[in-house]
Amino acid sequence: MATQHRPVVIVTDGMRRKSLSAIRSLGKSGFCVHVFGDTWLTVGFWSRFTRRRVIVPDAKDDSAAFGGLLFQHLRDIRTVTPDAPRPVLIPMDDESLRYVVENSKTLEAYADFIVPTPAQLAVCADKAATMALAARLNIPHPRTESADSGPSLIAGIRRMSGEFVVKPIHGAGSRGVRYNPTFAANEAEAYLNTYGPALVQERVPPEGQAIGVSVLFDRDGKCLARFCHKRLSQFPNSGGPSTDRIGIADDSLLNMSLRMLQKIEWRGIAMVEWKIDPRNSTPMLMEINPRFWGSLELAVRSGVDFPVLYAHAAAGHSEVAPEPVLGRRCRWLIPGDVLRWLKACKSERESFAVFCSGLPFVAEEWDSRDLPGFIACIVCQGLAVVLLPKYRKLLHR
């Protein structure tokens, strides 16, 4: 009798919390999950649903070495299990996604995946191009200027009235974000040398509600899954990743998000970020994230299992997701919400009893079927912050 092989799914960048969510979902659904990470402190390595751990350089640090080991791993899978289903590749971060997009023609011989074309990715990875797309479609967005030199950055700042933000055109999270800065000529040049071309953008007041719209398109451009969530808190409070969210319905933002992505014939995963301007209740486009997002676990717990749906669609078995269960909350506890609570002014933060309400069940790190993964979230992240400088930035957002 022929041996039955479980389908292999390769998850890159296993340190990230969204990667742990994907590993758990895929493992519970019967996939054999291989996890890539650049250190043995990679959180995803220690999930009970991980079947193989592969040490590779971070694609951001050394894309050539990352790619070489990725190809070698795919060739090894085909050599050892030639009769097994083709593996599915899920790039979880910006740099591994970029590598897969740029090398998709060669990778297609070894694995299945759904990613955008280089031109489609460029629209979403470049925030200036994203705002230009919104302008063409008459979708509301903040007034925006781009700058690639010190003088153009200073001139863009001078033309802004009211509060504004300066941020990298290519970037994620709070890296390089500056609120209402005043740059001397040398400071403007130093900023651009550090972060690359920048945007000067009208700032939507920070009390405006932030909403995310997440979607999955198959190879034929069919939207298989959709999910909306609202931020309840973030770290840092001035602007950063969400630490507490809740699932909601918002057909208006969903429709505008789909209109933009369908315009560029998007394929694969995306999350569109919006912020409601409290001055006039207008939703303003913030950015389009072209990869899995940090709060992925909330969608999974709400019944929209994006990693499993992606794996099936990549293998040619597209399934439409069920309607999500609304109103569920999920918190990024370690270290996100812990740091948010510790660094907030005492007069502005909730009581410790309220902070602990619902724990550990509302924490995205918690899974009663994966206690090793939960422990790794605490131990591995703590050691990584102490021992590895690249992860120490979590404490200094």
C-alpha positions in Angstrom: 0.0 0.0 0.0 1.3 3.5 -0.9 2.3 5.7 1.9 -0.1 8.7 2.4 1.9 11.9 2.8 0.4 14.9 4.5 0.6 18.1 2.4 3.6 20.3 3.4 3.2 24.0 4.0 6.3 26.1 4.5 5.8 29.2 6.8 8.5 31.8 6.6 9.6 34.1 9.4 8.4 31.9 12.3 9.3 34.5 14.9 6.2 36.6 14.2 3.0 36.1 16.1 1.0 35.9 12.9 3.2 33.0 11.8 2.4 31.1 15.1 -1.3 31.6 14.3 -0.8 30.2 10.8 1.2 27.3 12.1 -1.5 26.3 14.6 -4.3 26.6 12.0 -2.5 24.6 9.4 -1.4 21.9 11.8 -4.9 21.5 13.2 -6.2 21.1 9.7 -3.8 18.2 8.9 -1.0 20.0 7.1 2.7 19.1 7.8 4.1 22.5 8.7 7.7 23.4 8.1 8.9 26.6 9.7 11.7 28.9 8.7 13.5 31.1 11.3 16.8 32.8 11.7 17.4 31.7 15.3 16.6 28.8 17.6 14.6 31.4 19.6 12.1 31.5 16.7 8.7 31.2 18.5 7.1 29.1 15.8 9.8 26.4 16.1 8.4 25.4 19.5 4.8 25.0 18.6 3.6 21.4 18.9 2.1 21.8 15.3 5.6 22.4 13.8 6.9 19.3 12.1 10.2 20.6 10.8 12.4 23.6 11.8 14.7 25.2 9.2 17.3 27.8 10.2 17.7 30.3 7.4 18.9 34.0 7.3 16.2 36.6 7.5 15.3 37.6 3.9 15.7 41.2 5.0 19.3 40.6 6.1 20.4 38.3 3.2 17.9 37.6 0.6 20.3 35.6 -1.6 21.1 33.2 1.3 17.5 33.0 2.2 16.6 32.1 -1.4 19.3 29.6 -1.7 18.2 27.6 1.3 14.6 27.9 0.3 15.3 26.3 -3.1 17.4 23.6 -1.4 14.6 22.8 1.0 12.1 22.6 -1.8 14.4 20.3 -3.8 14.9 18.1 -0.7 11.2 17.7 -0.3 10.8 16.6 -3.9 13.7 14.2 -3.6 12.6 12.5 -0.4 8.8 12.4 -1.1 8.5 12.5 -4.9 4.9 11.2 -4.8 3.7 13.7 -2.2 1.5 16.7 -3.0 3.4 19.8 -4.0 4.3 21.9 -1.0 2.6 25.2 -0.4 4.7 28.3 0.4 3.4 31.0 2.6 5.6 34.1 2.8 4.7 35.9 6.0 6.7 39.1 5.9 7.5 41.8 3.4 11.0 40.7 2.4 10.2 37.0 2.0 7.1 38.0 0.0 9.2 40.2 -2.2 11.6 37.4 -2.8 8.9 35.0 -3.8 7.3 37.6 -6.1 10.6 38.4 -7.8 11.5 34.7 -8.2 8.0 33.3 -8.8 8.7 31.8 -12.3 11.5 29.6 -10.9 9.7 28.8 -7.6 6.6 27.6 -9.5 8.5 24.4 -10.5 8.8 23.4 -6.8 5.8 24.8 -4.8 2.4 26.3 -5.0 1.6 29.9 -3.8 -0.6 32.9 -4.6 1.2 36.2 -4.8 0.8 39.4 -6.7 2.8 40.4 -9.7 5.8 42.8 -9.2 3.7 45.6 -10.6 0.7 44.9 -8.3 3.1 44.6 -5.3 4.7 47.9 -6.2 1.4 49.7 -5.9 0.8 48.5 -2.3 4.4 48.5 -1.1 4.9 52.1 -2.2 2.6 54.3 -0.1 2.8 57.1 -2.6 1.5 54.8 -5.3 -1.2 53.6 -3.0 -2.4 57.2 -2.4 -2.3 57.8 -6.2 -4.5 54.8 -6.8 -7.0 56.1 -4.2 -7.0 59.5 -5.9 -7.8 57.9 -9.3 -10.7 56.1 -7.8 -12.0 59.0 -5.7 -11.4 57.1 -2.5 -10.9 59.4 0.5 -7.3 59.6 1.7 -5.1 62.1 3.5 -3.4 64.9 1.6 0.0 63.5 0.7 3.3 64.7 -0.8 6.3 62.5 -1.5 10.0 63.6 -1.0 13.2 62.1 -2.1 15.6 64.9 -1.2 16.2 67.0 1.9 14.9 70.2 0.2 11.7 68.5 -1.1 11.1 67.0 2.4 11.4 70.4 4.0 9.3 72.1 1.3 6.6 69.4 1.8 6.5 70.0 5.5 6.2 73.8 5.0 3.2 73.3 2.7 1.3 71.3 5.3 -1.3 73.1 7.4 -2.3 71.6 10.7 -0.9 68.4 12.1 1.0 66.1 9.8 3.2 63.0 9.8 6.4 62.1 8.0 6.9 58.4 7.3 8.9 56.2 4.9 7.3 55.4 1.5 8.5 51.8 2.0 8.0 50.6 5.5 5.7 49.0 8.1 4.6 49.6 11.6 5.9 52.7 13.5 9.5 52.6 12.0 10.5 56.0 10.9 7.2 57.6 11.7 7.6 61.2 13.0 4.7 63.5 14.0 5.0 67.2 13.2 8.8 67.2 12.9 10.8 70.3 12.1 13.9 69.3 10.2 17.0 71.3 9.5 18.7 70.6 6.2 21.1 68.1 7.6 18.4 66.4 9.7 16.2 66.0 6.6 19.0 64.4 4.7 19.8 62.1 7.6 16.2 61.0 7.8 16.1 60.1 4.1 19.5 58.3 4.3 18.1 56.2 7.1 14.6 55.4 5.9 14.7 56.2 2.1 12.1 58.3 0.3 9.4 59.7 2.5 5.8 60.9 2.6 4.6 64.1 4.2 1.0 63.4 5.0 -1.9 65.2 6.6 -2.5 63.5 10.0 -5.9 62.1 10.8 -6.5 62.9 14.5 -5.2 60.1 16.7 -8.6 59.6 18.4 -10.0 58.5 15.0 -11.1 54.9 14.9 -8.8 52.5 13.0 -10.3 49.7 11.0 -8.7 46.9 9.0 -10.2 45.0 6.0 -8.6 41.7 5.3 -9.1 39.7 2.1 -7.9 36.7 0.1 -8.1 36.5 -3.7 -7.5 33.3 -5.6 -5.5 33.0 -8.9 -8.7 33.8 -10.9 -9.3 37.0 -9.0 -12.2 35.7 -6.9 -12.5 37.0 -3.4 -12.6 33.9 -1.2 -12.5 35.5 2.3 -13.1 38.8 3.9 -12.9 40.1 7.4 -13.2 43.5 9.2 -11.8 44.4 12.6 -11.6 47.5 14.7 -8.7 48.6 16.9 -9.4 49.0 20.6 -5.8 49.8 21.6 -2.3 50.0 20.1 1.4 50.3 21.0 2.7 52.9 21.0 -0.5 54.9 21.5 0.7 57.6 19.1 0.6 55.0 16.3 1.8 51.4 16.0 0.5 47.8 15.8 -2.8 47.0 17.4 -2.8 45.3 20.8 -6.5 44.7 21.2 -9.2 44.4 18.5 -12.7 43.2 17.8 -14.4 41.8 14.7 -17.0 44.0 13.1 -19.0 44.4 9.9 -18.4 47.4 7.6 -19.8 46.9 4.1 -18.8 50.4 3.0 -15.1 50.0 3.8 -15.1 46.4 2.5 -16.5 47.6 -0.9 -14.0 50.4 -1.2 -11.2 48.0 -0.3 -12.3 45.5 -2.9 -12.7 48.2 -5.5 -9.0 49.3 -5.1 -7.7 45.7 -5.1 -9.8 44.6 -8.1 -8.7 47.7 -10.0 -5.1 46.4 -9.9 -6.2 42.7 -10.3 -4.8 41.7 -7.0 -4.0 38.1 -6.2 -3.3 36.6 -2.7 -3.6 38.2 0.7 -4.0 41.8 1.6 -5.1 44.0 4.5 -6.4 47.5 3.8 -6.0 50.0 6.7 -8.5 52.8 7.3 -8.9 55.5 9.8 -12.1 57.4 10.5 -11.6 61.2 10.7 -13.4 62.2 13.8 -13.9 65.8 12.5 -16.3 64.7 9.8 -16.7 60.9 10.1 -15.0 60.3 6.8 -13.0 57.0 6.4 -9.5 57.8 5.2 -7.3 55.2 3.5 -4.0 54.7 5.4 -2.2 51.9 3.5 -2.6 48.5 1.9 -0.5 45.7 3.5 0.3 43.1 0.8 0.9 40.2 3.2 -0.6 38.5 6.3 -1.2 41.0 9.1 -0.4 41.1 12.8 -3.9 40.5 14.1 -4.4 37.4 11.9 -5.5 35.3 15.0 -8.6 37.4 15.5 -9.9 36.4 12.0 -9.1 32.8 12.6 -11.0 32.8 16.0 -13.9 34.5 14.2 -14.2 31.6 11.8 -12.3 33.0 8.8 -9.2 30.8 8.7 -7.1 32.7 6.2 -4.0 30.4 6.4 -5.9 27.2 5.6 -8.0 28.9 2.9 -4.8 30.2 1.4 -3.2 26.8 1.4 -6.2 25.1 -0.2 -6.5 27.9 -2.9 -2.7 27.7 -3.6 -3.1 24.0 -4.2 -6.0 24.6 -6.6 -8.9 23.9 -4.3 -10.5 27.3 -3.7 -13.1 27.5 -1.0 -15.2 30.4 0.0 -15.0 31.3 3.7 -18.1 31.3 5.9 -19.4 34.5 7.3 -17.4 35.6 10.3 -18.6 35.5 13.9 -18.7 39.2 14.9 -17.8 40.7 18.2 -15.0 38.5 19.2 -11.9 40.1 20.8 -8.3 39.1 20.6 -5.3 40.8 22.2 -1.6 40.8 21.4 -0.6 40.4 25.0 3.2 39.7 24.9 4.8 42.1 24.8 2.4 44.4 23.0 -0.4 45.0 25.4 1.8 44.6 28.4 4.1 47.4 27.2 1.1 49.5 26.2 -0.2 49.3 29.8 3.1 49.8 31.5 4.1 52.8 29.4 0.7 54.6 29.5 0.2 57.4 32.0 -1.5 56.1 35.2 -4.4 58.5 34.6 -5.0 57.1 31.1 -4.7 53.4 31.6 -7.3 51.0 32.9 -7.0 49.3 36.3 -4.9 46.1 36.6 -8.1 44.1 37.2 -9.6 45.4 33.9 -6.3 44.8 32.1 -6.4 41.1 33.2 -10.0 40.6 32.3 -10.5 37.6 30.1 -7.0 36.4 30.3 -5.5 34.1 29.1 -8.3 33.2 26.7 -8.5 36.5 24.8 -4.7 36.6 24.4 -3.7 35.6 20.8 -0.7 33.7 22.2 -2.9 31.3 24.2 -4.0 28.0 22.8 -4.9 25.1 25.1 -3.8 22.7 22.4 -0.4 24.3 22.1 1.1 25.0 25.5 4.7 24.8 24.1 3.9 27.6 21.7 2.4 29.7 24.4 5.5 29.2 26.6 7.7 30.1 23.7 5.9 33.4 23.2 7.1 34.3 26.7 10.5 32.7 26.9 11.8 33.0 23.3 10.6 36.6 22.8 12.0 37.6 26.1 15.4 36.1 25.4 15.4 37.5 21.8 14.9 41.0 23.1 17.7 40.6 25.6 20.2 38.7 23.4 19.5 39.9 19.8 19.7 43.6 19.0 17.4 43.3 16.0 14.5 42.4 18.3 15.3 45.0 21.0 13.4 47.6 19.1 10.2 46.2 20.5 11.1 48.0 23.8 11.8 51.3 22.2 8.9 52.0 19.8 
